[in-house]
Each structure stands twice: as structure tokens, then as C-alpha cells.
Amino acid sequence: MLAAAVRVSHPSGVLHGIFQLPASKSEANRALIIRALSGHDFPIHNLSDANDTQLLNRLLSSKAGAEVSAEDAGTVMRFLTAYYAATGQQLTLTGTPRMCQRPIGVLVDALRKLGAKIEYLGEEGYPPLQMKGFEASGTYQLTVRSDISSQYISALLMIGPLLPQGLELTLKGKISSEPYIRMTLAQMAHFGVQATFEGQKITVPHQQYQAQEFTVESDWSAASYWYSMVALAQEADIFLPALRSNSLQGDSVLPSLMEPFGVQTEFTETGVRLTKSAVQEPIARIDFFACPDLAQTVAALAAGLGVEVEMTGLESLRIKETDRIAALQFELVKLGAELREIAPDVFKVFLPNKPETEPTIHTYEDHRMAMAFAPLALKYPVIIDEPKVVRKSYPRYWDELQKAGFSFVKS
């Protein structure tokens, strides 16, 4: 998929078959950091082929140079900031121009209190960062804002066992993406590190990670696009391998979240079967605070189905690969829809107009914009700008869509 833009269509509107998902980069990236912190080499099976994970693996597997780039990967930037700080490395950590516009001050402030020596080379609170080593300060109790990004919390938790007195975090405010914090703690437990999470306080005693094999689950975030396709199709019966009902991933809420949109989920020993049913209107307000990566999929799906949906818990979307709220507002207009803030942090997808003929969807260097809007081709052709952005999390996305009967023409 090398074109700068591609016209996507689906001749039949019917979906049948088995389709492959990428491995979870959330699980994979945590496993890679924990392996590096453990000081042991152990196998990580089904490692994600997402660019973010491959980048992190390369950076952790080789000796860091004077300057390291996290490119456009937010998780890589945040996890490496904590990793390089805790391991006392001296280097410059930077990223793409967009990455250097994404805040990291909450994490840096916390690491400085623990003893990390970090300086900003540009604007205060943003990369690039000059890492100048670590000298334990004696502080191990921190209060950290938890309403912005759970990745700050996860980055701190994973280095917690290495600190001389461990780590005690008090989370201030509503906890963003809490399932991802619990995923981090569950993976730490898999590698022998015990912690407690009671109320707003997480305690991680000083201890050592133990070498253990780990198998990465398929990615529930990527599954969301197939849920959208099933909802938009005229007829659908598909299978997605290697998804578990007892998943650690926050986006595993999809079966219940997508049922009102007309998607039925059946778990088997080897994955999930998705079939199409009737849309249940009206659809209740959906809170994405614990699963923000699903918001774009649902917004585009609502426009494609012609249903109005209220959405809340979107705060963290402003600091993603792009300002995802603004991006949705610009692109939904092309579908005849409108994303309007009707109350503080309450947005609603309205459907006041007919969609443009073959709308051209800009992706803003954001993989999820491309993947969330492409399923609309089951209703009418859409043109996706910069389709290669999917390499960030789902490199084989277009290959799998082609297997599902989608057609592509360079535009």
C-alpha cells in the first residue's frame, strides 16, 4: 500500500472468513521493558510487528547512542524516559516534531523527585530530554496526576521494584485508562513482582523481576475495526483468532460496547466469532475514559450507521498522535456528521447532512484515523490519505482487508 492516497470500496458488502490481528503492542511493550529491567533474556512469544514495538525492541537490544529517537511512539517515549532514568543512562531522548509537542512534564517531575537528573532541551515540559543519570533521593512516596495518561503511571510502576525503597504512588484525580494500569501490574506479577492497588494508592516494594516466558495476546484495539466492519456490513460472520475473554487489555470491553451497534460476540477456545444483528437504538452514552483508543472507531461507525451517539471520557485524545477530537470534527463533516461538545467533556455525533460523494479522509499521521474510517467503504467508497500510517500498530491491515473483499485503487 504505497500510494499517497487510496480509494477503498467493497463490492458485495458481505464479510466471511478468518482474519489475523496484530499482537497487542500494549502487552508487548511492557514485556520488553520488564525484560530489559530484569537483566535476563527470556523469550517473548507472538511479539507485535507494530512499528512502535519493533522500534522499542531495537532500542533496548542495542547499546544506546548519544541520541535516541522514540520517533512518533508515545508509549516508547514515556517508557524509555523512565527506563533510561532508572538505569542511570546519559543521553538525549527525542522524537518526531509532533512527539516534541506532546507533554511529558508529569512523568519527568516524578522521576526528578526520585533522583533522576533530567533537563529539557527545548520547551519546558516537552521533549527532547537530556538524561544525566540517577542518584536515589531517598524519596519513594509520590503523588501523581492520574487524569491525563495512564502511561505515566505504568512507566513509573515498572521501574518501582528497582528503586532502593520501592515505590508508593498516590493517584490524584480520576484514573485515566485504569485497565492499562492493571495490565501493567498483572504483567509485573507474571514476572514475580508483587504490588498492591487499593483505592488511589499503589505500593510496589523493592524486589527483583524473575525471568519467565511470556506470550502476547492479539490486540483488542485492532479488533475494534473488525467490529465496525461487521456492524456496517450487509451480512457478516467472521473469526478473529487469539483473543481471550479474560484479557488484560482495556479495549476488551468491545463485546459489550459494540452489541448495541449490532455485533454479537461468541468466545471459543481459540478466539472470537463475530456476527451481525440489528442495531439497538437509542444507544446509551458511552464513556471512553478507560478505553480512549476506541473513540475514533465508534464515532466513524455511528456516522456510517446513521445513529447519534453521546461520547464522554475523551480528555486524553487531545495529546495523542494528533488532536483526535479536532481530527474527528474535521473528518466527520465529510460523512454528513458533526461531533459537537454539548456539555463539558460530553460530545455527541449528530447527523445533519448527507455524506460527501467519496469523501477523502485525512489521517493526520495517525494510524487510528485511517483504520477507523476505512470500514465505511462497506457503505460507500472512501479515499484514505497516507494509508501507510497503519504500520504504527497494524502493518498488515490493508492485506487483511483485501482478504475480506475490499478493493483498493491508487488515488
C-alpha positions in Angstrom: 0.0 0.0 0.0 2.5 2.6 -1.3 0.1 5.3 -2.7 -0.2 8.7 -1.0 -3.9 8.1 -1.1 -6.1 5.1 -1.8 -9.8 4.7 -2.8 -11.3 1.9 -0.7 -14.5 0.1 -1.7 -16.3 -3.2 -1.0 -18.3 -4.6 -3.9 -20.5 -7.0 -2.0 -20.9 -5.7 1.5 -20.6 -9.3 2.7 -17.9 -10.4 5.1 -16.9 -14.0 5.8 -13.6 -15.6 6.8 -10.8 -15.7 9.4 -8.7 -12.6 9.8 -5.5 -12.0 11.6 -4.9 -9.3 14.2 -1.6 -7.9 15.2 -0.3 -8.9 18.7 -1.0 -6.3 21.4 1.6 -3.7 21.4 0.5 -2.7 24.9 1.4 -6.1 26.3 4.5 -6.4 24.1 6.0 -3.0 25.0 5.5 -3.7 28.7 7.1 -7.1 28.4 10.1 -5.6 26.6 10.7 -3.0 29.3 10.4 -5.6 32.1 12.8 -7.9 30.3 15.3 -5.1 30.0 14.9 -4.1 33.7 15.2 -7.8 34.8 18.7 -8.1 33.4 17.8 -11.5 32.0 17.0 -12.7 28.5 13.8 -14.7 28.1 11.5 -15.4 25.2 8.6 -13.2 24.4 6.3 -15.1 22.0 4.0 -13.5 19.4 5.8 -10.2 19.7 3.9 -7.5 17.9 5.1 -6.5 14.4 3.8 -2.9 15.1 6.4 -0.3 14.3 6.2 1.0 17.9 7.1 -2.4 19.3 9.8 -3.2 16.8 11.3 0.3 17.5 11.3 -0.3 21.2 12.8 -3.8 20.8 15.6 -2.4 18.6 16.4 0.4 21.1 16.5 -1.9 24.1 18.5 -4.6 22.2 21.3 -2.3 21.2 23.7 0.0 23.1 22.1 3.4 23.3 24.0 6.1 21.5 24.4 9.8 22.4 20.9 10.5 21.0 17.9 8.1 20.9 14.7 8.8 19.0 11.3 7.4 20.1 10.0 8.6 16.7 6.2 9.1 16.8 5.6 6.5 19.5 4.1 7.9 22.7 4.4 4.7 24.7 8.1 4.3 23.7 8.9 7.9 24.7 7.3 7.5 28.1 8.5 4.0 28.9 12.1 4.8 27.8 12.1 8.1 29.8 11.6 6.1 33.0 13.8 3.2 31.9 16.8 5.4 31.0 16.3 7.4 34.2 16.2 4.4 36.5 19.2 2.7 34.8 21.2 5.9 35.1 21.9 6.3 31.4 23.2 9.6 29.9 21.8 10.5 26.5 19.4 12.7 24.7 15.9 11.3 24.2 13.9 12.9 21.4 11.2 12.1 18.7 9.4 13.5 15.7 8.2 17.1 15.7 4.8 16.0 16.8 6.3 13.9 19.7 8.1 17.0 20.9 4.7 18.7 21.2 3.3 16.0 23.4 3.6 16.8 27.2 5.8 14.7 29.4 6.2 17.0 32.4 4.1 14.9 34.8 6.5 11.9 34.3 9.7 14.0 34.4 8.6 15.8 37.6 8.0 12.4 39.3 11.3 11.0 38.1 13.2 14.0 39.3 11.8 13.6 42.8 13.0 10.0 42.8 16.5 11.2 41.9 16.7 11.3 38.1 18.7 14.1 36.6 16.7 15.3 33.5 16.8 18.6 31.6 14.6 19.9 28.9 16.5 20.9 25.7 13.5 22.9 24.3 10.2 24.0 25.8 9.7 23.2 29.5 7.6 20.1 29.9 8.2 18.6 26.4 10.8 16.5 24.7 13.7 16.4 23.8 15.1 15.4 27.1 18.7 15.3 28.3 19.1 12.3 30.6 22.0 12.9 33.0 21.9 9.8 35.3 20.2 8.8 38.5 21.1 9.2 42.2 18.4 7.9 44.6 17.0 10.9 46.5 15.5 8.8 49.4 12.0 9.8 48.3 9.8 6.9 47.4 6.3 8.3 48.1 4.9 10.3 45.2 1.5 11.9 44.4 1.0 11.9 40.6 -1.8 13.2 38.4 -3.7 10.3 37.0 -6.3 12.0 34.8 -4.0 12.6 31.8 -2.3 9.4 30.7 -2.0 6.0 32.3 1.3 5.6 30.5 3.0 7.9 33.0 1.8 5.7 35.8 2.8 2.5 34.1 6.3 3.8 33.3 6.8 4.6 37.0 5.4 1.3 38.2 7.7 -0.8 36.1 10.8 0.8 37.5 9.4 0.7 41.0 10.9 -2.6 42.0 14.4 -1.4 41.2 14.3 1.6 43.5 16.0 1.1 46.9 12.8 1.6 48.9 10.4 0.6 46.2 7.7 3.0 45.2 4.4 4.2 46.6 2.2 6.1 44.2 -0.9 8.1 45.3 -3.0 8.8 42.2 -4.6 12.3 42.2 -7.9 12.7 40.3 -9.9 10.4 38.2 -7.8 7.5 36.9 -7.4 7.6 33.1 -7.4 4.2 31.4 -7.3 2.3 34.6 -7.4 -1.1 32.9 -4.0 -0.4 31.4 -2.5 0.3 34.9 -3.9 -3.0 36.0 -2.5 -4.7 32.9 1.0 -3.3 33.9 0.6 -4.7 37.4 -0.6 -8.1 36.1 2.4 -8.4 33.8 4.7 -7.3 36.6 3.2 -10.1 38.7 3.8 -12.6 35.9 7.5 -11.8 36.3 7.5 -12.2 40.0 6.9 -8.7 41.2 4.0 -8.2 43.7 2.2 -4.9 44.3 -0.9 -3.7 45.9 -3.5 -1.3 44.4 -6.0 -0.1 47.0 -8.2 2.9 46.3 -5.9 5.6 44.9 -2.7 4.1 46.2 -0.3 1.7 44.5 2.6 0.2 46.5 5.5 -1.7 44.8 8.1 -3.0 47.3 11.8 -3.3 46.3 12.2 -6.7 44.6 13.6 -8.4 41.6 12.0 -9.3 38.3 12.2 -13.1 37.5 12.8 -14.4 34.0 9.6 -16.0 32.6 8.4 -16.9 29.1 5.6 -14.6 28.0 3.1 -14.9 25.2 1.5 -11.7 23.9 -2.3 -11.8 23.2 -3.8 -10.4 20.0 -4.7 -6.7 20.0 -8.2 -5.8 21.1 -7.8 -2.2 19.8 -7.2 -3.6 16.3 -10.2 -5.9 16.7 -12.4 -2.8 17.0 -12.1 -2.1 13.3 -13.4 -5.6 12.5 -16.3 -5.0 14.9 -17.0 -1.8 13.0 -16.9 -3.7 9.7 -19.4 -6.3 11.0 -21.7 -3.6 12.1 -21.5 -1.8 8.7 -21.7 -5.0 6.5 -24.9 -6.2 4.9 -24.1 -9.7 6.2 -21.1 -10.8 8.3 -19.8 -13.9 10.0 -16.0 -13.7 10.8 -13.5 -15.2 13.2 -10.6 -13.4 14.9 -8.0 -15.7 16.5 -6.1 -15.4 19.7 -8.4 -13.1 21.7 -9.3 -14.1 25.3 -12.4 -13.4 27.4 -10.2 -12.8 30.4 -7.9 -10.3 28.6 -5.8 -7.8 30.5 -6.4 -5.2 27.7 -8.8 -2.3 28.5 -10.2 -2.5 25.0 -11.6 -5.9 25.7 -14.8 -4.1 26.6 -15.6 -4.3 22.9 -18.1 -7.2 23.1 -20.5 -5.3 25.4 -19.7 -1.9 23.9 -20.4 -3.0 20.3 -23.5 -5.1 21.0 -25.9 -2.1 20.7 -24.3 -1.4 17.3 -25.4 -4.8 16.1 -22.4 -7.0 16.7 -22.7 -10.3 18.5 -19.5 -11.9 20.1 -19.0 -15.6 20.7 -15.9 -16.7 22.5 -14.3 -20.0 21.6 -11.1 -21.7 22.9 -9.1 -20.1 20.1 -10.6 -16.6 19.6 -13.9 -14.8 18.9 -16.7 -15.2 16.3 -18.5 -12.0 15.3 -21.9 -12.0 13.6 -24.2 -9.2 12.6 -27.6 -8.4 14.3 -29.9 -5.4 14.5 -28.8 -2.0 15.8 -30.3 -1.2 19.2 -31.4 2.4 19.2 -31.2 4.7 21.0 -27.6 3.9 22.1 -26.7 5.0 25.6 -23.9 7.5 26.3 -20.5 5.7 26.1 -17.7 6.6 28.5 -14.3 6.2 26.8 -12.2 7.2 29.8 -10.9 3.7 30.3 -10.7 2.8 26.6 -9.9 6.1 24.6 -8.4 4.2 21.6 -11.9 3.0 20.7 -13.4 6.5 20.4 -12.5 7.2 16.8 -13.8 3.8 15.7 -17.2 4.4 17.4 -17.5 8.0 16.1 -16.9 6.9 12.5 -19.2 3.9 12.9 -22.0 6.0 14.3 -21.8 8.2 11.2 -21.7 5.2 8.9 -24.8 3.6 10.5 -26.7 6.9 10.8 -27.1 6.8 14.5 -26.5 9.5 17.0 -24.2 8.7 20.0 -23.1 10.7 23.0 -19.4 10.2 24.0 -17.6 11.2 27.1 -14.1 10.5 28.7 -12.3 11.9 25.7 -9.8 14.1 27.6 -6.7 12.2 26.6 -7.5 12.3 22.9 -6.1 15.9 22.7 -2.5 14.6 23.4 -2.4 11.6 21.1 -0.6 11.2 17.7 -2.8 14.2 16.7 -5.5 16.2 18.5 -8.0 13.4 17.8 -11.1 15.4 18.8 -10.2 18.1 16.3 -9.4 15.5 13.7 -12.7 13.8 14.2 -14.6 17.1 14.0 -12.9 17.9 10.7 -13.4 14.5 9.1 -16.9 13.6 10.3 -18.3 16.6 8.4 -17.3 14.8 5.2 -19.6 11.9 6.3 -22.5 14.3 6.8 -22.0 14.1 10.6 -20.9 16.5 13.3 -19.1 16.0 16.6 -20.3 18.7 18.9 -19.5 19.3 22.6 -22.9 19.6 24.2 -21.6 19.9 27.8 -18.2 19.9 29.4 -16.5 16.7 28.2 -19.7 15.4 26.6 -19.6 15.1 22.8 -22.3 14.0 20.5 -22.3 12.7 17.0 -25.1 14.4 15.1 -26.1 13.5 11.5 -27.5 16.7 10.0 -26.5 16.2 6.3 -25.8 13.6 3.6 -22.2 12.4 3.2 -19.9 13.7 0.5 -19.5 11.6 -2.6 -16.4 9.5 -2.0 -15.1 11.5 1.0 -11.4 12.0 1.3 -10.3 11.3 4.9 -7.1 13.0 6.1 -5.2 10.8 8.6 -3.1 13.5 10.4 -0.2 11.0 10.7 -2.5 9.0 13.0 -2.9 5.2 12.3 -6.2 5.1 14.1 -7.8 7.7 11.8 -7.0 5.5 8.8 -8.2 2.3 10.3 -11.4 3.8 11.9 -12.7 5.4 8.7 -11.7 2.6 6.2 -14.6 0.3 7.2 -17.1 2.9 5.9 -16.2 1.5 2.4 -18.8 -1.1 3.2 -21.4 1.6 2.8 -19.8 3.8 0.1 -16.3 4.3 -1.4 -13.9 6.4 0.8 -10.4 7.8 -0.1 -7.8 7.4 2.7 -4.9 9.8 2.7 -1.5 8.4 3.7 -2.6 4.8 4.2 0.9 3.7 5.3 0.3 5.2 8.7 -1.2 1.9 9.8 2.3 0.5 10.1 2.5 2.0 13.6 0.2 -0.6 15.1 -1.3 -2.9 12.3 1.1 -3.3 9.4 -1.0 -5.9 7.7 -4.3 -4.1 8.0 -4.7 -3.5 4.3 -3.7 -7.0 3.4 -6.3 -8.4 5.8 -9.0 -6.0 4.3 -8.1 -7.3 0.8 -8.7 -10.8 2.1 -12.1 -9.6 3.3 -13.1 -8.5 -0.2 -12.2 -4.8 0.0 -10.9 -3.2 -3.3 -8.1 -0.6 -3.5 -7.3 1.9 -6.3 -4.5 4.4 -6.0 -6.0 7.9 -5.9 
